[in-house]
């Protein structure tokens, strides 16, 4: 499933000029997850960095606690999408069965398809680290991240999730058409490589929603920065988890939301 230029577009400017152009379109395909032979979820996403996506998604779903819990996976391309058969350690199977009982569908967010509201609002781990990051780091990271998104430069339709150092250096980036998937890929890549946040933060090219806050908290991220605004639930859940937020992160300003002091 390879992207290729698509013709038939017309670029029209305010003066009425019309030019035929071709563009490379972002790939978006159904990704069907199967854990230990159990059909689990179908996500819409980009078929890149599949191993990182599997690891990050399984971790965010609380099916695994470490990357070594994934014993292997097979990919099977079909006309309809890609089937991902993931083999987890035996002691992970109860987590899969318990979670499946409360799911009816999914879009990779933390709420979609959760049948049981208690499951949807499960307690989040408390962030133990304190984010000591200067404001200048966010502006530096915002300038740096665009140069490290090759898929978005080609298509203009991809989200990015980045691991940034405390001084704003962009150390690792993952891309996907879905904002949830991009963050899962980043978390998965960090788990596989054994990388920690080391006082740094996550920068996402999206709004700050509940599901992204949950993923950040589960990944023990001390600070989550997003380029768009938060939802009310995202802020409440971040406060509960002790997660600092930076939102509406733009080149000319940012909005910081500090979590309550840690007990």
ChimeraX attribute file (.defattr): number of C-alpha atoms within 10 A of each C-alpha:
attribute: neighborCount
match mode: 1-to-1
recipient: residues
	/A:1	13
	/A:2	6
	/A:3	11
	/A:4	12
	/A:5	10
	/A:6	11
	/A:7	11
	/A:8	8
	/A:9	12
	/A:10	12
	/A:11	11
	/A:12	11
	/A:13	9
	/A:14	6
	/A:15	6
	/A:16	8
	/A:17	9
	/A:18	12
	/A:19	10
	/A:20	10
	/A:21	12
	/A:22	13
	/A:23	14
	/A:24	16
	/A:25	17
	/A:26	20
	/A:27	20
	/A:28	17
	/A:29	17
	/A:30	17
	/A:31	22
	/A:32	19
	/A:33	22
	/A:34	19
	/A:35	21
	/A:36	18
	/A:37	12
	/A:38	14
	/A:39	15
	/A:40	19
	/A:41	19
	/A:42	20
	/A:43	19
	/A:44	19
	/A:45	24
	/A:46	22
	/A:47	19
	/A:48	14
	/A:49	16
	/A:50	17
	/A:51	21
	/A:52	24
	/A:53	26
	/A:54	23
	/A:55	29
	/A:56	29
	/A:57	24
	/A:58	24
	/A:59	22
	/A:60	26
	/A:61	19
	/A:62	15
	/A:63	23
	/A:64	22
	/A:65	16
	/A:66	16
	/A:67	21
	/A:68	13
	/A:69	18
	/A:70	20
	/A:71	11
	/A:72	12
	/A:73	16
	/A:74	11
	/A:75	15
	/A:76	11
	/A:77	11
	/A:78	10
	/A:79	6
	/A:80	10
	/A:81	17
	/A:82	18
	/A:83	18
	/A:84	21
	/A:85	20
	/A:86	21
	/A:87	18
	/A:88	22
	/A:89	13
	/A:90	10
	/A:91	11
	/A:92	18
	/A:93	18
	/A:94	11
	/A:95	13
	/A:96	22
	/A:97	15
	/A:98	11
	/A:99	16
	/A:100	17
	/A:101	12
	/A:102	16
	/A:103	18
	/A:104	12
	/A:105	16
	/A:106	16
	/A:107	16
	/A:108	22
	/A:109	22
	/A:110	21
	/A:111	18
	/A:112	14
	/A:113	16
	/A:114	20
	/A:115	15
	/A:116	12
	/A:117	10
	/A:118	10
	/A:119	14
	/A:120	16
	/A:121	14
	/A:122	9
	/A:123	12
	/A:124	17
	/A:125	15
	/A:126	17
	/A:127	23
	/A:128	14
	/A:129	16
	/A:130	16
	/A:131	20
	/A:132	13
	/A:133	16
	/A:134	11
	/A:135	15
	/A:136	11
	/A:137	17
	/A:138	26
	/A:139	18
	/A:140	16
	/A:141	23
	/A:142	21
	/A:143	15
	/A:144	16
	/A:145	23
	/A:146	14
	/A:147	11
	/A:148	18
	/A:149	19
	/A:150	12
	/A:151	21
	/A:152	19
	/A:153	13
	/A:154	13
	/A:155	15
	/A:156	15
	/A:157	16
	/A:158	23
	/A:159	21
	/A:160	27
	/A:161	28
	/A:162	27
	/A:163	27
	/A:164	25
	/A:165	20
	/A:166	20
	/A:167	19
	/A:168	24
	/A:169	19
	/A:170	24
	/A:171	14
	/A:172	16
	/A:173	21
	/A:174	27
	/A:175	29
	/A:176	28
	/A:177	22
	/A:178	22
	/A:179	23
	/A:180	26
	/A:181	29
	/A:182	28
	/A:183	32
	/A:184	30
	/A:185	29
	/A:186	25
	/A:187	31
	/A:188	28
	/A:189	23
	/A:190	20
	/A:191	20
	/A:192	16
	/A:193	10
	/A:194	10
	/A:195	11
	/A:196	14
	/A:197	18
	/A:198	13
	/A:199	17
	/A:200	24
	/A:201	29
	/A:202	26
	/A:203	27
	/A:204	29
	/A:205	22
	/A:206	22
	/A:207	19
	/A:208	26
	/A:209	21
	/A:210	22
	/A:211	20
	/A:212	25
	/A:213	28
	/A:214	25
	/A:215	23
	/A:216	25
	/A:217	24
	/A:218	20
	/A:219	21
	/A:220	18
	/A:221	26
	/A:222	25
	/A:223	29
	/A:224	22
	/A:225	25
	/A:226	25
	/A:227	20
	/A:228	19
	/A:229	16
	/A:230	19
	/A:231	12
	/A:232	12
	/A:233	14
	/A:234	20
	/A:235	21
	/A:236	15
	/A:237	20
	/A:238	28
	/A:239	19
	/A:240	17
	/A:241	25
	/A:242	25
	/A:243	30
	/A:244	23
	/A:245	25
	/A:246	24
	/A:247	22
	/A:248	18
	/A:249	23
	/A:250	15
	/A:251	13
	/A:252	6
	/A:253	12
	/A:254	18
	/A:255	17
	/A:256	14
	/A:257	15
	/A:258	16
	/A:259	19
	/A:260	13
	/A:261	8
	/A:262	11
	/A:263	5
